[in-house]
Amino acid sequence: MLWKLSVFELRELILKKEVKVSEVVESFAERFYSTEDKVKAFITPLYEQALERAKAMDQKVEDKPLFGIPVAIKDNINVKGFKTTCASKMLENFVSPYSATVVEKLESAGALIVGKTNMDEFAMGSSTEYSAFFPTKNPWDLQRVPGGSSGGSAVATCVLSAPLALGSDTGGSIRQPASFCGVIGLKPTYGRVSRYGLVAFASSLDQIGPFGRRTLDTALLLEVISGRDERDSTSADVPVPQFSQEAKKEIKGLRIGVPKEFFEFEMQKEVKELFEEFLRQMEKNGFSIEEVSLPHVKYSIPAYYVIAPSEASSNLARYDGVRYGYRTKNYLDLFEMYAKTRDEGFGQEVKRRIMIGTFALSSGYYDAYYLKAMKVRTLIKKDFEEAFKRVDIIACPTTPTVAFKFGEKTSDPIQMYLSDIFTVPANLAGLPAISIPIGMSEGLPVGGQLIGKPFDETTLLRVSYLWEHIYEHYKLLPKL
């Protein structure tokens, strides 16, 4: 049962030549074939291609960080020669002519890409119900959503059809599905990881990040994909720590801030209780818990849903049926071709956000909406800066509820947007944040979120590593 082992255990077996890379891939492929019909995590599985590469790698074992390790990739990250659909009819048959920087880094570290995972169309959604192809199901309860937009990557990691996966996080799209599926999901600091080759949703918020079941595995994946990239002017030129080594180091005297404003929002009783128990355990380990205030955080959802759709409206203007992607069959003139292509190619949620964004950016409304939202964003960032003068990290539940049922929130977009109430502030402030499983409520996972100072992913990973020894969540597997 190789698929049950950690990345570090697999790597050691491969380096000692006790197992072949092809055997590792076969093991995860078998797990994929036994679970995929139930959960539908992948849009484009690539296990056969990965197995071909693995057989070649069997001939020459190399000491690389992820040598022979399968990794699943969210379907808005380009992998050369394979489809990148963004779960949209608009890009249903688009084959990527190049690979994203993160994919190049994975491949040079010896990783094997085993598939492109399902998501909400163009990463817009919190449930993976907005995929143009099919919804992905939560492995803990197939009647419930896995979260979104990186639902497929979270599920692939949860059921272990891949030990690691990449997602993208614009307002919580890694952390929220990680919470719903009971895995670790990390959104790095804005600029820590190159966005080159990620299909843009909201460029000032998007960030690629890792999913894993174990802290050190997740840390290793972050280590491999991080760093400055000449092709992405927003990527930061800061040193990349050896996260997988740093995470193991002891932490003493950590000050944890708990924002009082987060508890003014509606929250499921069990979620609150499990979070309080998590804090008690942290205190037992010698950490101090302190209440902090983020007075402007209550405006984060309204600010986010002006900024993100505005940037989306601009980024999605390129899908016009002219150069690539879907083009309508029947039209009389160029204007009708544009209109019908976009009407037929985009789903309901994407169209909603394009319209909101176009309105917010339009003449006469720009100052009233977009500019004001950007000012609020600055205030939220300053709130965090003030809080971090007193504490080292900020903790809160990842989501106000456990995974909800299919269809429960699709008819009320505002309710759907509010499922990201605790995750959005970290994106607006550009801060690193991690979701770790903190318990189970009626058979469903509950996640706790830790938000760190800029470029201080190390502290988040150390807390995660410590917690993993208190609550061995990686041993829990959904019964499928």
N, C-alpha and C positions, 0 to 999 in steps of 0.2 A: 504493500500500500504506500508507494512512494509519494502519492499525492497528499498524504497526511503529514509529511515532514516539512520542517521549516526550510527556507531558502539556504540558510547556512549549513544545515544538515545535508541537504541535497548537494550543495557545492563541494562539501568535504568528501562525500562518497564519489562524486565525479572525479575530483582531483586525485583521489587515492586509487582510481580506476576500479572501484568496487561495483559501480554501476555505470552503464553507458548513458550518454545523453539521449540516445534514441529510446532507451527504456524509461527515462524520466518523462519524455514527451508522450510516449505510449500510455503511461499511467494516467497523466492528466487528460489525454484524449479519451480514454475509457470513462473517466469520471464525467467528462463533457457529454459523451454519448448517453450516459445513464441519467443525466439530470436535465439536459437542455430542453427536451420536449415539455418538461413541466414548467421551467422558469423562463425560457426564451430570452437569454442574456445577450446572445450574439446576433448581429445583422449579417456579418461575413465571417464564418469560422475559417481559420487558416491552419488547422492542425496537420493536414496532409502535407502542405508546403513546409511547415515547421519540421515535420518528421524527415522529409528529404534532406533538409539542412542539417538536422541532428545526426543523420547517418554519416554525413561528410565530416561532422565534428568528432564523431567517434574515433576517426583515424588519428586525430592529433589533438590531445587535450591541452588546453592553454589555461594559465593561471590568470583569469580575468574575473572582475567582480561579480558578473552575472552569467558566467559561462554555462550554457546549457539550460538556463532558467527560463521557463515559459512566462510571457507577459502578455496580458490582454490590453488593447488600446481602444479608448473611446472613439467613436466613429466621426469625430470632428477634428481628429489629428491625422495629418497626411502620412500615409505609408506608400512609398513609390511602387507603382505597378498594380495596386489594389484599389478597390472602390473606397471612396470617402463620401458617404451619403448625407451625413448630418441628420440621418433619419428623416429625410425630406424627399418628397416627390421631385422637388426642384433639382436635386443632385443624385437621383436614383441610380443613374448609370455613369456617374462621373468617376473616372479612373485617375488617381493622382499621378502627376508627372514627376513629383519629387517627394522626398521624405522630410518631415518636420525635424528640427534640430534634436528634440528629445528622442526621436526614433533613431536617428543617426548615432546618438550617444549610447542608446541601449544596444544597438547592433555592434558597435565597436567594443562594448563591454561584454559581448558574448551572449546577450539575451536572444531568445527566439520569440518572434511575434506570433501568437496563436490565434489571433482574431480581432475583429473590430466589433465593439460592443454597442448595444442599443442605447438610445438616449431620447430625451424630449427633443423634438425638431429644433435644429439650430441652437440647442442648449437652453430653450425657453420653456421652463416648466419645473415642477417640483415632484413629479410622480412617474415619469416615463410613460404616461398615458398619451402624451402628445406626439409620440413617434408616428410617422406616417405609415409604418408597416405593421406593427403589433405592439401591445403593451408587454413590458417585462413584469414578471410576478415575484412577489416577496417569498423567498424560500421558507420562511417561518410560518407563513399562512398565505396560501396561493390566492386567497380572496382579497389580499391587500397589496398596496403599491409598494415598490422597493425604494421609493423616493426618487428624486431626480435633480438635475437632468442626467447625472452620470449613473443612472440606475443599473444599466447593464454591467458596468465595471464593478460596482459594489456587489452585485449578485454573483458574478463570476468568481470574485474573491471569497464570497460567503460560502458558496457550494464547493469551492476549490476546483473549478475547472481550469483555474490559473492561480498560482500562489501570489501573484502580484498583478496590479492593473494600474493604468493611468486614466485619470479623469480630468475634467476642467471645472473650475469653480469661479462663477461670476457673482453669485450672491448666496452661496451655500451648496452648490451643486456637487461637491465632493463630500462635505461633512454631513449634510442631511441624509443622503442615501446610506452613508457609512453608519449613521445612527440607527436608521430603520432596519439595516441588515445585520447589525452587530459585528462590524469590522472596524479597522482603524482607517481614517481618511484624513489626509493633511493638506491644507491649503498653504503653500509657502508664502512668504513675504512677496508683495508685488515687485517683480524684477529679479527675483531669485532664480527663476527658471525661464528660459527663452520661450517666447510665444510664436516664433517663426514656424510656420506650418500648421498652426492651430487656426481653424476657420473662425474668424472674428465674430463675436456677438457684441460685447461692449468692451472696447479695447482698453479703457482705463481701469477696468475691473477684472477682466479675465486672467486666470492663472492656472497653469497645468500643475497637477499634483498627484501623489501616489496613494494607492489603496493597498493594504496588506492585512494579514491576520495577526502578525507579530510585530512588535515595535522595531526590532533590529532589522527585519526584512524591509519594512517600510522606510527606515532610516537609510538603508543601503540603496534603495531605489531613488530616494531623494538625492543622495550623494552623487549618483551616476548622472542624473538629469540636470543638476544645478550648474550654474556658472554663466559668465558673460558670453554673449554671442554677438558678433559683428553684424549679423543680419537682423538683429532686433534692437533698435535704438533704446528701447525701454528696459532692456536687461541690465542689471546692475553689476558694476565691476567691483565685487566684494569677494573676499576669499571664501572658498567652500570648505567648511570643516569636514572631518571624517565622521559624519553623523553616526555611522554604525558603531564606531568606537566610543565616541563622546557620550552616546546615549547610556552606556553602561556605567558611567561614572556617578558616584554618590552625590546627592545634593543635600545641603544642610541649611536650615534657617530660611527656607523659602517662604516668601510672603504672598499669600493668595488673596486677591481682591474679588469680592462678590458684588456685582452691581445691583443696587437696591431697585433700580428702575425695571430690571428684567422681571422682577417678581410682581410688578403691577399688571403684567399681561396675564391673560387667562392661561392656566397651565394644568395639565392632568395631575391629579393628586399623587398617583404612583410615581410619575416622573420627578415631582418635587421631593418625594420621600427618598427615592433612590439617590438623588443628587445630594440631599442632606447627609445620607449615610456615607457617600463618597467623601464629603468634606470632613466628616468625623474621622474617617480612616486617615485622611491627610494630616489631621491634627495629631493623631496617634504617632505619626511618623515625624513629629516635631515641627511641622509647618504651622505658621500662624495664619488665621483666617481673619480678614478685615473687610468691613463693608466699604464699598467705594460708590461714587456717584458719577453717572454718565448722563447729565441732564438732557442732552439733545438726542439721545439714542431713540427716543420715542418717535422722532421724525425720520428714522432711517429708512423705513419702508416707503413712505411717500417720496423721499428724496431719491431713493434707488429706482423707483418706478417712474421717475422722470428722466434720470440720467441714463439708465440702461436702455430703455426704449429709444431715446434720442440717438444714442450711439449705434444701436441696432438699425434704426431707420437709415442711417448714413452707410453703415457697413453692408447692409443687404440690398442697397441700390444697384449693386453690380449684377444681381440675378435678374437679367432682363430678356433672356432668350436669344441674345445676340452672339456672344462669344462661346459660351459653354452652358451645360445644364439643360433643363427641360425647356422646350418651346412649344407653344400651343399649335394645334394642327390647322385651325381655320381662322383666318383674319383677313381684313380688307386692306389695312394700311399699317404703317409702323406703330402708330399710337395704340391701335387695337391689339397689335401683337404684344406690346409691352403689358398692357392692362390685362389681357386674357392669360398671358403666360404667368404673371404674378398671382392672378386670382386662382388659377388652376394649380400652380406649383407650390404655393404656400398653404399651410394649414391655418386653422382658425386662430390659434394663440399667437402665431407669428404675425399674422395680419393685424391682430389686435394691437400688438406692441409696435409694429411699424406705424400704425395710424396714430397711436399715442405720441410716439417719438416725433413724427413729422409735424404733428400739431404743436408740440412743445418747442420745436425749433423754428416754427413759421414766424414770419414777420409780424411784429406786434405782440407776440407771445414769448419770444426768446427770453427777454428780461424777466418777465413775470414768472416763468416756470424754470427753464434750464439754468439760467444764471442764479436764481434763488436757490435751486436745489444744490448747485455747486457751492454756494456760500454755507448752506446747512452741512454739506459734506466736510467743509473745513472746520466747522464747529465741532462735529463729531470726532474728527481727528484730534482736535485740541483737548476734548474731554478725555480721550485715551492718554494723551501725553501727560495730562495732569494726574490721572489715576496712576500711571506708571512711575510717578515720582515717589509714590507711597508703597507700591506693591511690585512684585516681579512678574506675576502672570495674573490674568483675569479668568475666573471660572464661572460657568453657567451651564444649564442643560443645553444640548445641541438643538433640540426641538421641543416645542411645548407639549407635544403628544407623541404616542407611539405611532407606528405606521397605520394610516387610515385605509378604509376600504375603497375599492375601485368605484369611480363614479360619485364618491361622496362630496368631492369639492370641484368637480369640473363645471358644474352649473353656476358656481359662485367664485369667479376669479379672485375676488378679494380674500376669501377664506383660504384659497390655494396660496396666494402671495404671503399670507400671514404665517404659513408654516416655515418661512425663512426668517422670522422676526429676530431670532437670536444669532443667525449666521451672517446676515447682510452687513452689520456694522463693521466687521473685520475687513470686508472687501472695500467698503467706502474709505476706511482708514489705511488700507494697503498692508494690514498686519498679518503675521502668520497665525494660523489657528488649526487645532487638531480636534477631531472627534474620536473619543475612545469609548468602548462599551463599558457601562458601569453597572449593568444589571438586567434582569428580565422582569417584565410585568405581564402576567397572564400569557406566557409563552412568546412574548414579543420583546426584542431587544430595546434597551434605552441607552442613549449616548450622552456623554458629558463632554462639554467643549472647553478647551483651554486656549486662551488668546495670549500671544506673547508680544514682546517688544520687537521692533523692526529687525529682521535678520537674526532673531534669536530662536530659531527652530530647535536648537539644541536643548534648551530648558524644557520645552514642550515634550520632546522625545524622552528626556530623562524621567519626567513625571509619568509618562506613559509606560516606560520600562519598569519603573517602581510599582505602578498600579497592576501591571500584568502579573507580578509575583503575589499580589494580594488577591486578585480576582482573575483566575486563569480562563479568561473568556475565549481564548483561541482553541480550547478543548471542546467547546460547545459547537455541535454541528446540527443543522436542521435535518429532520427526518423526512426524506423525500421518497 
